């Protein structure tokens, strides 16, 4: 396994040698476990309608990620509501939008 950084290699070596010790207290670990359990609880069911094409694309993506498509959908929604969902960088530069033609108005005197 090649590591990108010497510090990372040093940490991995220390971990594998058993030299690293947790600094978390039992109370802190308990609080973190409770938070993880509460986050993982899925207590609501939602039904949505998707186009056949979108669902198929989601299923293909989920298969590539090695997870069920419902899990992928839940993950994307969770990232969105927590502000962690990032749009991928555009692969090609977008063409500049054309400005709408200016409308000429005339005044009619009646």
Secondary structure, 3 states (H helix, E strand, C coil): CCCCCHHHHHHHHHHHCCCCCCCCCHHHHHHHHHHHHHHHCCCCCCCCCCCHHHHHHHHHHHHHHCCCHHHHHHHHHHHHHCCCCCCCCCCCCCCCCCCCCCCCCCCCCC
